[in-house]
Amino acid sequence: MSSKDIILSSNSDFDVVSAKTPDDLHGPGILMFYPLGYDRETIRNNNALYAAEGYNSVSVISSSSDCVALNSLLKEIESLESLTGGIAAIGFGKGSSVALAAANNSSIKCLVCYAVPEINNMNFKCNTVIHCSGNETLARIDEQKALQVFSYQDTSIDFFSPKSVNFNKPATMIAYSRTLSAIRKSIGPIYNLTALWELHTQYEFADRDVDATMSTMVAEPYVNHIPTMTGGVGYKDLKKFYTNFFVDSNPPDTKLIPISRTIGSDRLVDEMIFSFTHSCEIPWMLPSVKPTGKFVQVPLVAIVNFRGNKLYHEHIYWDQASVLVQIEALDPAGLPVVGSQAAEKLIDESLPSNELMGDGWINAPE
């Protein structure tokens, strides 16, 4: 299944730029408000993004906070056959004031504002998140139990707009995850990220099935192995990578030992020990390095981002110096690096610390 356009009746107070169902055609709703003149391509992209996250997503441009018009729009969204669950409102820039007015309607279960609306003397009726730049200030935030405020230092008031010269991508990414967390807690949907990730890794390492692996991912995913910058961006390149350089390129004794797992609203972080015998070339981890026959075990962290019920991207980290020491491609003498000891200490914390400091540690005062 795939997302479908939602047709809403015309309303002179609101310019409906984009309206879509979720990919599985049923889910809660998100109503987004943008100020006059906001970039329409950005609006459409945001709308498609939230549809992929599992929401009936409606994006409008308006400067009107007329209660009658807002209630009429909300009533029409509530009548959608594809709507199952509550509705959240998101306001961008001056659209935050309109979103704040919409939140007076009991249909709105969560409110998110990108930029500071007029909140003095307001009693928030639903869970509310406000993202503000480092130049903005808020009054009375400590008295509002339903209010979360996040400030992004070294950003300007329109840091969240890709078309702005002040666009700050890292801040926008963090704000997005916080937004999604608040909305999911308020209206859902909640996905089993553990099951999705474990199915993906089963296809990768146990079944070694490229097509099945790709089926667990969004239409245009990406993978980045940080130390070696291997992986792929987009379906075509990632499938090429999986087919030729990953799924069938791991040694037969490859093993993943779980250490810890942290799960958020749209991310899963796995800490593990990755072990193998270097019996074949491993292009993604040791490109152009001939097999050495050495056994390697190294701590590895996977940060996995989901979009709805599909994997969107993976950032994979490990200590490449430790791997090179273990295959004897790097002499650790005189260098602040270790081999398999890093993995061993991850399992057994009683193993000694600070040995690389030598006499400096031994002779330090208690």
C-alpha positions, 0 to 999 in steps of 0.5 A: 500500500502507499499514501493517497491524497486527501481531498478537503472541501475549499475554505477561504481561510486556509490554503491546503497545500498538501493532504495525504493518508499514511502509507497503510491508509489508516492512522492518527492525524497531524494538522500543520500550519504555515505562514503566508509565503512559506516555501511550498516545496518544503511544505509538501516534503514535510507533509509526505514525511509525516504521512510516511510516519503513519499520519493523516497529514494535512498542511495549510497556509493561513494567518487566520486564527478564526475559531469557527474556521478552525473548528470546521477544518478539524471537524472535516479531518475528524470525519475522514475514513482513514483517521483512527486516533487523535489529532496533533497540531504543528505550527511553523514560524508565525503559523504557531499562533494559528496552531495555538488557537487550534489547540483550544479545540478538544480534538487536538491532543498534542501541540508543537510550535516551531518558534515562540507563539504568544503564550503569556496567560495561556493555559495549555489544554494538551501536551505542548512542545515549543522549539525556539532558537537561541535568540528567543525567550519564553515566559512562565514555562516552569508553571506549565506542567503540560509544556516542554520547551527546547532551545537550540543554541547558536540558531536563528528564529527560522533555523528549521526552514531548509530554504532559509540562510539560517537553516540548521540541519542538526538542530532541525533533526533533533527537534524533529525527533522530539516532536515525533516523540511527543506526538507518538506518546499523545496519539500514536502510532507506536511501532515495535522497533525492536522487532523491525530491527531484528527482522532486518538483521536476520535477513542481513546476517542469517538469511543473507537475503538482499531483497528481503533486507531491502524490503524492511527499508523505506523507498530511499534508505541509506547506510553509512559505516562511519569509520570507512564511509562505506554503504549507500545512499538511495535504493539503487546504490544501497542494493548494489552495496548489499549485493556485492560488498556486504550481505555475502561478504561477511565471514561464516563465523560472523557473530553479534553479541548484544550488550545494550539497547536503547529505544526512542520514538524513531531511533534504536541504538544497539551496543554490541560486540562484532566478531569474526575470523578474517577468512575472506575480504570484508569490503565494508570494514576492511576494503582492499585488505587481503584475508589474514586469518586473524580472529577479531572482536570489536565493540560496535554501535548501530544507530538505526533511524526508522520512518514509520514501520520501515528502516530509514538509515543506519549509522554504524560506528566501531574502533577501526584502529582496534580492528587493524591492530588485531589483523596486525596491519597496525603496530600499537607500539607507542600509540594510544590504541588497543586490540581485542582488549576493548571488547573484552573489557566491555564484557568484563569491567573488572579488567584493568583501566588506564594501562595506556597511561603507563607510569602517569596513572601508576604514580598519580596521587590517590 
